[in-house]
Amino acid sequence: MATSKQSQDMPNAHLHELFVDELRDMLGAEKQLLKGLKKLSAAAGSEKLRTAFETHYTQTEGQIERLKQVFQAVDLTARGKKCKAMEGLLSEADEILESFEGQPEVLDAALISAAQKVEHYEIASYGCLVTYAKLMEHTEAEELLAATLAEEKETDVLLTEIAMSEANVGATA
């Protein structure tokens, strides 16, 4: 898996294969998430929550493009792989949708719970990728990944705000 960016001189070169594997995992995860966000958005009762999901859908499209730029920055072809963690999180989100479909007073809270599990997975993954990029002195990749990490954290904060102001305190109609 050697590339021009992986050489004897690159600091912490032992992290390179892990970095590439995680990049591929996240590219696959973000693509899988697009489908999940459509379902979450369609099921949301709150307009504020629906808008948050739609905004995150657009952000996710941008994050996919940013990941492609990261691959380019480290001289690799952008290729994703199926993310088993995202598959599981989205499967759980589907179960939540089914379980609380007829209970509008709790559905939005359940949707936020499912979405925040996804966000926390993404925050952990991008946090590691930023660290690996920094340690290997992939400055451009680090900056791109840090931008995505910041967006994921902002989304998590927004979901918490919606939960605390609407979804967890009763139905909004």
Order of alpha helices (4+ residues) and beta strands (2+ residues): alpha-alpha-alpha-alpha-alpha
